[in-house]
Amino acid sequence: MGIVLASALVISGQAKTNKVVEAYEFRLVDGSGKVLGSLGQNETGAILKLTDANDKVVTALGATNMGATVTLLNPSGYSALLSEGALLLNGPSGHVTISVEKEAGPNISVTDKEGYSSILGRSDLIVPNTGKKEQTPAASLVMVNKDNKVMWSAP
């Protein structure tokens, strides 16, 4: 009888519970207590951050009111951002954007650090003579100067 009672107590102690853990932030730490990453929130939603040995964020995955974002960074000034139908690659000499956004895409834009750009695909242009806004087709190439004025385009 004592064995049955003891077994019943052990089995009842293993019953599943539906507990919820709530927190503003969760931190991933190593054996010495150094923070390696965190899951928390910012002004726009939830964010998962991973840090390098120098405590700099190198990877972030976020959920915002405008959608999900993925950011990859390195100490040399290079970064990649995937957000809202666009991939943005940044470096010390400029950036490249690949966009499939409903309004702006599809297009590939290459911009140097001086602000000059080449856009392959759809882009919004302002016709110099009329001032009218015009959208180029996906089969177009446009080159603009740092003042965003068209230097050359085809078709």
The 8 nearest C-alpha neighbors of each residue, nearest first, counted from 0:
[[1, 3, 2, 4, 5, 6, 7, 8],
 [0, 2, 4, 3, 5, 6, 7, 8],
 [3, 1, 5, 0, 4, 6, 7, 8],
 [4, 2, 6, 0, 1, 5, 7, 8],
 [3, 5, 1, 7, 6, 2, 0, 8],
 [4, 6, 2, 8, 7, 3, 1, 9],
 [7, 5, 3, 9, 8, 4, 2, 10],
 [6, 8, 4, 10, 5, 9, 11, 3],
 [7, 9, 5, 11, 6, 10, 12, 4],
 [10, 8, 6, 12, 7, 11, 5, 13],
 [11, 9, 7, 13, 12, 8, 6, 14],
 [10, 12, 8, 13, 14, 9, 7, 6],
 [13, 11, 9, 10, 14, 8, 7, 15],
 [14, 12, 10, 11, 15, 9, 8, 16],
 [13, 15, 11, 12, 16, 10, 9, 17],
 [16, 14, 13, 17, 12, 18, 11, 10],
 [15, 17, 18, 14, 13, 19, 12, 11],
 [18, 16, 19, 15, 20, 14, 13, 21],
 [17, 19, 16, 20, 15, 21, 14, 22],
 [20, 18, 21, 17, 16, 22, 15, 23],
 [19, 21, 18, 22, 17, 25, 23, 24],
 [22, 20, 19, 23, 24, 25, 18, 39],
 [21, 23, 24, 20, 25, 39, 38, 19],
 [22, 24, 39, 40, 21, 25, 38, 41],
 [25, 23, 39, 22, 38, 26, 37, 40],
 [24, 26, 38, 37, 39, 22, 27, 23],
 [27, 25, 37, 36, 28, 38, 24, 34],
 [26, 28, 36, 35, 34, 37, 25, 29],
 [29, 27, 34, 32, 33, 35, 26, 30],
 [28, 30, 32, 31, 33, 34, 35, 27],
 [31, 29, 32, 28, 33, 34, 27, 35],
 [30, 32, 29, 33, 28, 34, 35, 27],
 [33, 31, 28, 29, 30, 34, 27, 35],
 [32, 34, 28, 29, 31, 35, 30, 27],
 [33, 35, 28, 36, 27, 32, 26, 29],
 [36, 34, 50, 28, 27, 49, 33, 29],
 [37, 35, 49, 27, 48, 50, 34, 26],
 [36, 38, 26, 48, 25, 47, 27, 39],
 [39, 37, 47, 25, 24, 46, 26, 48],
 [38, 40, 24, 46, 45, 23, 37, 25],
 [39, 41, 45, 46, 44, 23, 42, 24],
 [40, 42, 43, 44, 45, 46, 39, 63],
 [41, 43, 44, 40, 63, 45, 64, 46],
 [44, 42, 63, 41, 64, 45, 62, 40],
 [45, 43, 63, 62, 40, 41, 42, 46],
 [44, 46, 40, 62, 61, 39, 41, 63],
 [47, 45, 61, 40, 39, 60, 38, 62],
 [46, 48, 38, 60, 59, 37, 61, 39],
 [49, 47, 59, 36, 37, 58, 56, 46],
 [48, 50, 36, 58, 56, 57, 35, 59],
 [51, 49, 56, 55, 35, 54, 57, 36],
 [50, 52, 53, 54, 55, 57, 56, 49],
 [51, 53, 54, 50, 55, 35, 33, 34],
 [52, 54, 51, 55, 50, 56, 74, 35],
 [55, 53, 50, 51, 52, 56, 35, 34],
 [56, 54, 50, 53, 51, 57, 52, 74],
 [55, 57, 50, 49, 58, 48, 51, 54],
 [58, 56, 72, 50, 71, 73, 49, 55],
 [59, 57, 71, 49, 70, 48, 56, 72],
 [58, 60, 48, 70, 47, 69, 61, 49],
 [61, 59, 69, 47, 46, 68, 70, 48],
 [62, 60, 46, 68, 67, 45, 47, 63],
 [61, 63, 67, 45, 44, 66, 46, 68],
 [62, 64, 44, 43, 66, 65, 67, 61],
 [63, 65, 66, 43, 44, 62, 67, 42],
 [66, 64, 63, 83, 67, 62, 43, 82],
 [67, 65, 63, 64, 62, 83, 68, 82],
 [66, 68, 62, 61, 63, 82, 69, 83],
 [67, 69, 82, 61, 81, 60, 62, 70],
 [68, 70, 60, 81, 80, 59, 61, 82],
 [71, 69, 80, 59, 58, 79, 60, 81],
 [70, 72, 58, 79, 78, 57, 80, 59],
 [73, 71, 78, 57, 77, 58, 70, 79],
 [72, 74, 75, 77, 57, 76, 78, 71],
 [73, 75, 76, 72, 77, 55, 57, 78],
 [76, 74, 73, 77, 91, 90, 72, 78],
 [77, 75, 74, 90, 73, 91, 78, 72],
 [78, 76, 90, 89, 73, 75, 72, 91],
 [79, 77, 72, 89, 71, 88, 73, 76],
 [78, 80, 88, 71, 87, 70, 89, 72],
 [79, 81, 70, 87, 69, 86, 82, 71],
 [82, 80, 86, 69, 68, 85, 87, 70],
 [83, 81, 68, 85, 84, 67, 80, 86],
 [82, 84, 85, 66, 67, 65, 100, 81],
 [85, 83, 100, 99, 82, 98, 86, 81],
 [86, 84, 98, 82, 97, 83, 81, 99],
 [85, 87, 81, 97, 96, 80, 98, 82],
 [86, 88, 96, 80, 79, 95, 81, 85],
 [87, 89, 79, 95, 94, 78, 96, 80],
 [90, 88, 94, 78, 77, 93, 79, 87],
 [89, 91, 77, 93, 92, 76, 94, 78],
 [90, 92, 93, 76, 77, 89, 112, 75],
 [91, 93, 112, 90, 111, 94, 89, 113],
 [94, 92, 111, 112, 90, 110, 91, 89],
 [93, 95, 89, 110, 88, 90, 109, 111],
 [96, 94, 109, 88, 108, 87, 110, 97],
 [97, 95, 87, 108, 86, 107, 98, 88],
 [96, 98, 107, 86, 85, 106, 108, 87],
 [97, 99, 85, 104, 106, 105, 100, 84],
 [98, 100, 105, 104, 84, 85, 101, 106],
 [101, 99, 104, 84, 103, 98, 102, 105],
 [100, 102, 104, 103, 99, 105, 84, 98],
 [103, 101, 100, 104, 99, 105, 122, 121],
 [104, 102, 100, 101, 122, 105, 121, 98],
 [105, 103, 99, 100, 106, 98, 121, 101],
 [104, 106, 99, 98, 121, 120, 100, 103],
 [107, 105, 120, 104, 98, 119, 121, 97],
 [106, 108, 97, 119, 96, 118, 98, 120],
 [107, 109, 118, 96, 95, 117, 119, 106],
 [108, 110, 95, 117, 116, 94, 118, 96],
 [111, 109, 116, 94, 93, 115, 114, 95],
 [110, 112, 93, 113, 114, 115, 92, 94],
 [111, 113, 93, 92, 114, 110, 91, 115],
 [114, 112, 111, 115, 145, 110, 93, 92],
 [113, 115, 145, 112, 111, 110, 116, 144],
 [114, 116, 144, 145, 110, 111, 143, 113],
 [117, 115, 110, 143, 109, 142, 114, 118],
 [116, 118, 142, 109, 141, 108, 143, 119],
 [119, 117, 108, 141, 140, 107, 120, 142],
 [118, 120, 140, 107, 106, 139, 108, 141],
 [121, 119, 137, 106, 139, 138, 105, 118],
 [122, 120, 137, 136, 135, 106, 104, 105],
 [121, 123, 135, 134, 103, 124, 120, 118],
 [122, 124, 134, 133, 135, 132, 125, 121],
 [125, 123, 133, 132, 134, 126, 122, 135],
 [124, 126, 132, 131, 130, 133, 127, 123],
 [125, 127, 130, 131, 129, 128, 124, 132],
 [128, 126, 130, 129, 125, 131, 148, 149],
 [129, 127, 126, 130, 131, 125, 132, 124],
 [128, 130, 131, 126, 127, 125, 132, 133],
 [131, 129, 126, 127, 125, 128, 132, 124],
 [130, 132, 129, 126, 125, 133, 127, 128],
 [133, 131, 125, 124, 126, 130, 123, 134],
 [134, 132, 124, 123, 125, 131, 135, 126],
 [133, 135, 123, 122, 124, 121, 136, 132],
 [134, 136, 121, 122, 139, 123, 133, 137],
 [137, 135, 121, 138, 139, 120, 134, 122],
 [136, 138, 120, 121, 139, 105, 135, 106],
 [139, 137, 136, 120, 140, 119, 121, 154],
 [140, 138, 120, 153, 137, 154, 136, 119],
 [139, 141, 119, 153, 152, 118, 120, 142],
 [142, 140, 152, 118, 117, 151, 143, 153],
 [141, 143, 117, 151, 150, 116, 149, 152],
 [144, 142, 149, 150, 148, 147, 116, 115],
 [145, 143, 115, 147, 146, 148, 150, 116],
 [144, 146, 114, 115, 147, 113, 143, 148],
 [147, 145, 144, 148, 143, 114, 115, 149],
 [146, 148, 144, 143, 145, 149, 115, 116],
 [149, 147, 143, 146, 144, 150, 145, 125],
 [148, 150, 143, 151, 142, 147, 144, 141],
 [149, 151, 143, 142, 148, 144, 152, 141],
 [152, 150, 142, 149, 141, 143, 153, 140],
 [153, 151, 141, 140, 142, 154, 150, 149],
 [154, 152, 140, 139, 141, 151, 138, 135],
 [153, 139, 152, 140, 138, 135, 136, 141]]
